Amino acid sequence: MKPVTIGVEEEFLLLDALTGLPVSAGEQVRAAAGMTAIAGDGEVQPELLQAQIEVTTPVCEQLEEVGGHLLRLRLAAHAAAEEYGCQLAACGTPPLRGTASAPVTERARYRALRSRAPQLVAEQVINGMHVHASVPSREVGVAVLNRLRPWLPVLIAMSANSPLWDGQDTGFASWRTVIFDRWPVSGPPPAFEDAADEARRVGTLLHSGIIEDTGQLYWQARLSDRYPTVEVRCCDVQLRADEAVMFAGIVRALVTTAIQETAADTPTDRYFSEVLQAATWQAARYGLSGQLITATGTRVSAGDAVAQLMDHITPALDAADEARQVAALVHRLLQQGTPADRQRRALAAGGLKAVTELIVADTTAN
């Protein structure tokens, strides 16, 4: 089997250095970051709102590559942001939003989205991380998607980094998940019979006009139309670069395992969409601080859910010589809590200012 390559996209907020509010400097920061010696052309991209930017790694074969590129790009974007009096923030939602909506980046696609769903776009001040993992064909890619579905709620719980909204604790570990799932085609991906079924159903959505292009398929995992990859999109952006590396390793191992199971024609259980939706809500609500719901509807402790995930992917991690690295990062996560837990501890200790300081410091931490 050909090794699975990976690439990571990270979305960031730009926060005013004095007020902590989102600041609409995305175009300036993107241009400045792209002119540095450490960020290549096209690696720093605009996002929907002008208070956001996105960075994209090259295709990587090793987790060490992913980590090096992510830290390099974070440092380049951070330095560019400082030139314009703002700070790079790796948080799923801003601790504060302010009263004015962040303007949309001036691109035709984004203007069309704003016209179609103005309030949804106004509240899209949210940031995720997307992991692209290579698949040999769209047929195999669809089979991989089907096998990824039961594990996506666990990834949501582990990656939760968006507890605050408008200066208040939402009670959710991943409020970003709740906001993002309001789009018409979002949430857990459906199960497909094969690649032809996936193409037919996506074609129906396009023909209906409910989406204008496949970029508006906001499922938690989907096939990419630009690259021969499965794109896992369910995670909040991570506070630290090494946490993003952990999820890149987990996703690669999940995809590798799914490809091997597909080749071996290993049976897969039937998972009901309503249960996966409920599991998603539970994961977004509690993160790792409560019970989670499995794809079969069973309640388990968050620790047991993570253990089941690790048992499932350990052979693939061992084969890639990444088991020790990923296991150590997962152990640290279980000991220290999710980024949402750390944001809440900072809020309790020092208020919103302490939360913003934590986010900004961890965004470029080695």
Disulfide bonds with the S-S distance in Angstrom:
none
